[in-house]
Amino acid sequence: MSHPADQALAIAVLTVSDTRGPDEDTSGDVLVDRLEQAGHRLRGRRIVRDDVYEIRAVVSAWIADPGVDAILTTGGTGFTGRDSTPEALAPLFDKTIDGFGELFRQVSYSEIGSSTIQSRAVAGLANATLVFAMPGSTNACRTAWDKILGNQFDASFKPCNFAELLPRFREGQDKTETP
C-alpha cells in the first residue's frame, strides 16, 4: 500500500554480517524494496560486522537523529558465537516490543517449522524510534515485512498501528517536574 507523503516513515536499514557486502546484501535489498514500494523513505543504509559495539554505534546515531522514525536490522539474531544483534540493541531500548519476536516466530513456524526457535528476533522503542531486529535470511525479512511490519507502518491499518502512534512516542518527555 502506498502512503501519502505526510504518512510516509523515514526508515533506516542496517545489515549485520561478517561476510556480506553491498552486492550480496539481498536481505537489506528486500527491506529497502518493500519500504519504498509502500511509500516510505529510506533514511540510511549500512552494513556492519557482527560486533556489539559497531551495531550499537550505528543504531545509536540513528536513534539520536529526529529524522529517523524506524530502524530495521537484519542479521546477527541467531545463536552462533558471533550473533550479537539482540545484545547490542537491548541496552538501547526504552521499551521492548515483545509481541514482534513472538509473532515473528509464530508466523515463521508455518514456513520453517520448529527451526523458528533459533530466531532471536527482537524489537523495541529507543528515543521515540522503532527498532526491529530480524534474522539475516532474505525470506525472514520478506516474512517480517509482509506479515507484520508492512501493516504496522501503515497508518490506515486497523484496529491500530505504530505509524499513527509515532507522534505520541515522545509524550511526557518534555515535562519538568514541579514541586
N, C-alpha and C positions, 0 to 999 in steps of 0.2 A: 504494500500500500504506500502510495506517495503522500508526503506531508506538505502542507503549506509551509512557506519559509519561516513563519513565526512559530511553528511547532517542530521544526527540524532540530535535532540534537547535534551538538558538536561532540564527536566521538573519536577517541584515540585508540590505536591498536598496537599492542606490544606482543611480539613473538619471542618466546623464551626457548632458546635452542643452542646447543653446543655444535650442531652440525649443519643447520640451515642458514643459507644466505638469501638475499633477495630473490634469486632465480628459483629457489626450492621452497619458498615460503607459501605453499598452497593453502595452508590454514589461514594465514593472515590475509591472503588474497580473497578467500571465501568471505571472511568477515567484512573486508572493505567493499567487496561487490555487493553483499547483502545490505549493508548500511546505506550505501549510495543509491541502490535501487529503491530503498524505502524512503528516499528523500532527505536523509541525514547528511551531515557534512563530516568528512574526515579531517580531524583537527591535528593529527600527528600519527606517525607510524615509525616504529623502531623494531630492531631485532637485537636482543642482548643474550649473552651467555647465561646458562642456568647457574646464577650466582646470586645469593640472597641480597647482597649489597648493590649489585648492578640493577637488579629488578626494582628494589626499593628506591634507588636514586631516580630512575626514570618515572616510576609511578608517583613518587613524592613531588617531582617537578610538575607533573600533570595535575595532581590534585591541588596544588598551590595556584594553578592557573585558573582564574574565574571563567575563562573562555572554554573550558573543558567540562562537559556535562557528564560524560561516562567514559570509562576505560574498559576495553576488552583485552584480556590477555589470553594467549594460547600457549600451552606447553608447560612443562615442569610440575604437573599435578599428580604424577604417578608415585611409585614407591622406591625407585632406584636411589642410590646414594646421591645423585646429582639433582633429583627432583626437589625443588625448594620454593616454588611459587607460593603455596599457601603460607609457609613460614615467613616469606618476605612480606606478604600483604597483611597478614593478621594484625601485626602491631599498628598498622596504619588505620585500621577500621575504627570508626566511632561507634558504628552499629554493624552487626552482622546481618546478612540476609540468608538465614539458614534455609529457607524454602528453595532457593536456587539450586544448591547442591542436592537437596533431597529430590526435587522434581527432575533435575537433570538425570540423576541415577535411575529414577523411576521410568522416565521416557526412554533412556538408553537400554533398559532391560529388554524392551521389545526388539531392539536391534542387535544387541550383543550378548544377551543373556546375563548369566551371573558374573561375567567379566566386568560388569559395571561397578562391582565393589572395589575395583582397583582405581577408580576415579576419585580424586580428592578435589573436585570442582567446588569452589567457594565463591562467595560474594559478600560485599559489604558497602557501607556508605562511609566515605572518608572526606572530610571537609566539604560536605554537600555534593560530593562527586560519587556517582555509582561506579563500582569496580567489580568486574566479573572475571573469574579465572576459569578457563576451560581446558580440557585436555588438548594435546598437540595434534591430534589426528584431524584431518580435513573433515571427515564425516562427523566427528564430535562437534566441530564448530558449526557445521550445517544444522545438525540436530538442535544445538543450543539456540541458534538464531531462529530457525524455522518453527520450533515448538515452544520457545519461551521468550527470548529477548525481542524478537520482532513485534510481538504483541505488547510487551511491557514498555517498549519505546514508542508505541503508537498512542497518541493522545485520545484517539477515538475508540480504543479498545475498552469494552465494558465487561464487568462492573467497575474495574479500576485498573490503573496502570501507573508506572513510575514517571512517565512523561508529564502527566498532569500534576504530579506531586513535586517536581523539581523546584518550582518557586517556593515551596514550603519547607524545603530541607534546611534552610538557614533560620527558621523561626526560633526565637529565643536566644540566638547567638549575639545579638546586638544590645541586649538589655543589660543594664548595670544595676546591681542590687542597691536598694536604698534602705537605710536603717528604719 
